[in-house]
Amino acid sequence: MPLVKYVEANGTEYAVDADTGISAMEAAVRNGIPGIDGDCGGAAACATCHVYVDEGWIGKTGRAGEGLEQSMLEFAEDVRDNSRLACQITLDDRLDGLVLKLPEKQH
């Protein structure tokens, strides 16, 4: 069970023990993390699970790939180099301790 830390823009932190094989968006929604809506249910068809991957973890999660994820990020606010859609980050044991920062607001 990987532990994922979600950090709101105001600094409030939430730690979630997530099931392996689900997305970071699913883990957030299941645990009521504010700021992660996942309106499309994880189909990468909205940008309501936009997160910033902590720079120490970007090597393991990778950056947003070209195509669908990158296209959807164009609808998000304040996109950065480390922006990802949480629905596109599949959790596994190598991501234990992952830190995801939330934007000030979602689209």
C-alpha positions as a printed Julia matrix, in Angstrom:
107×3 Matrix{Float64}:
   0.0    0.0     0.0
   1.71   3.17   -1.11
   1.36   6.23    1.09
   0.47   9.36   -0.88
   0.68  12.85    0.58
  -1.63  15.49   -0.92
  -0.74  19.09   -0.07
  -3.26  21.88   -0.56
  -2.08  25.27   -1.83
  -2.5   26.62    1.72
  -0.11  23.96    3.07
  -2.69  21.61    4.6
  -1.48  18.02    4.19
  -3.43  14.78    3.87
  -1.78  11.36    4.0
  -3.56   8.45    2.33
  -2.69   4.76    2.37
  -3.78   3.88   -1.15
  -4.47   0.57   -2.81
  -1.91  -0.54   -5.34
  -3.14  -0.34   -8.93
  -5.55   2.58   -8.56
  -4.87   6.11   -9.73
  -3.82   8.97   -7.48
  -7.16  10.59   -8.4
  -9.14   7.54   -7.24
  -7.23   7.47   -3.96
  -7.97  11.16   -3.4
 -11.67  10.88   -4.22
 -12.13   7.76   -2.07
 -10.57   9.59    0.85
 -12.35  12.91    0.42
  -9.28  14.98   -0.4
 -10.52  18.51   -1.12
  -9.45  19.96   -4.46
  -9.48  16.69   -6.4
 -12.85  16.34   -8.09
 -12.24  13.77  -10.83
 -15.4   14.83  -12.64
 -14.77  12.52  -15.6
 -14.12   9.49  -13.4
 -10.54   9.05  -14.53
 -10.96   9.1   -18.3
  -8.58  12.05  -18.76
 -11.51  14.0   -20.2
 -11.37  16.92  -17.78
  -8.7   18.65  -15.74
 -10.3   18.49  -12.29
  -7.55  16.26  -10.88
  -4.66  18.53  -11.85
  -1.72  18.16   -9.45
   1.91  19.19   -9.23
   4.24  16.25   -8.69
   6.9   17.11   -6.13
  10.2   17.5    -7.97
  11.74  14.66   -5.96
   9.16  12.26   -7.44
   8.92  13.36  -11.07
  11.57  10.81  -12.06
   9.3    7.99  -10.87
   5.95   9.32  -12.08
   7.26  10.81  -15.29
   6.07  14.04  -16.82
   2.77  14.42  -18.64
   3.03  12.59  -21.92
   2.07  14.04  -25.24
  -1.43  13.29  -26.37
  -4.54  13.12  -24.23
  -3.06  14.1   -20.87
  -1.13  17.03  -22.31
  -4.21  18.17  -24.23
  -6.35  18.12  -21.09
  -3.77  20.07  -19.11
  -4.31  22.92  -21.56
  -7.66  23.42  -19.8
  -6.09  23.56  -16.32
  -5.02  26.74  -14.59
  -1.4   27.51  -13.71
   0.13  24.55  -15.55
   3.79  23.93  -14.75
   6.51  21.53  -15.92
   5.59  19.13  -13.11
   1.82  19.25  -13.78
   0.03  15.93  -14.16
  -3.5   14.64  -14.14
  -3.77  12.5   -11.01
  -5.97  10.05  -12.93
  -2.96   9.23  -15.1
  -0.65   8.33  -12.19
  -1.09   4.65  -11.33
   0.01   3.91   -7.78
   2.36   1.08   -6.94
   4.87   0.3    -4.22
   7.65   2.28   -5.87
   5.53   5.42   -5.34
   5.31   4.92   -1.57
   5.73   8.41   -0.08
   4.64  10.26   -3.25
   3.95  13.96   -2.68
   1.34  15.67   -4.85
   0.67  19.38   -4.47
  -2.72  20.79   -5.39
  -3.25  23.96   -7.37
  -5.02  26.88   -5.74
  -8.12  26.04   -7.79
  -9.27  23.5   -10.35
 -10.95  24.36  -13.66
